[in-house]
């Protein structure tokens, strides 16, 4: 996933307390989770995600 696409998805997740995983976007969410930018809650029927401190750093403080 491109850097701008990652930031765009992280912005959506950050705007919500618990962001439902958007249909068809599972791979993108899993990539962000592998990078440590989000955590996916798989304990409910509708999986949700939340941004991690690493994700906040990437979203708001990355200068590249």
SULFENGI-V606374 format. One record per residue. N is the residue number from 0. SS is DSSP state (A for helix, B for strand, O for the rest). PHI is phi in radians with two decimals (999 if undefined). NEAR is the number of other C-alpha atoms within 8 Angstrom. Layout:
# SULFENGI-V606374
n = [N;N]
ss = [SS;SS]
phi = [PHI;PHI]
near = [NEAR;NEAR]
This chain:
# SULFENGI-V606374
n = [0;1;2;3;4;5;6;7;8;9;10;11;12;13;14;15;16;17;18;19;20;21;22;23;24;25;26;27;28;29;30;31;32;33;34;35;36;37;38;39;40;41;42;43;44;45;46;47;48;49;50;51;52;53;54;55;56;57;58;59;60;61;62;63]
ss = [O;O;A;A;A;A;A;A;A;A;A;A;A;A;O;O;O;O;B;B;O;O;O;O;O;A;A;A;A;A;A;A;A;A;O;O;O;B;B;B;B;O;O;O;O;O;O;B;B;B;B;O;A;A;A;A;A;A;A;A;A;O;O;O]
phi = [999;-1.24;-0.98;-1.15;-1.15;-1.09;-1.12;-1.09;-1.18;-1.10;-1.08;-1.08;-1.11;-1.15;-1.31;-2.07;-1.13;-2.41;-1.53;-1.13;-1.29;-1.24;-0.93;1.38;-1.92;-0.97;-1.08;-1.14;-1.12;-1.13;-1.12;-1.10;-1.17;-1.05;-1.34;1.53;-1.49;-2.45;-2.06;-1.78;-1.60;-1.78;-1.45;-1.95;-1.04;-1.61;-1.06;-2.35;-2.39;-2.43;-1.38;-1.67;-0.98;-1.13;-1.15;-1.11;-1.07;-1.08;-1.21;-1.86;-2.18;-1.30;-1.73;-1.34]
near = [6;5;6;6;8;10;10;8;8;11;9;9;13;10;6;7;7;8;11;8;11;6;5;5;8;9;7;8;11;9;9;11;11;7;7;10;14;13;10;11;8;8;5;6;5;7;11;11;13;12;13;10;7;9;12;11;9;10;10;6;7;7;3;2]
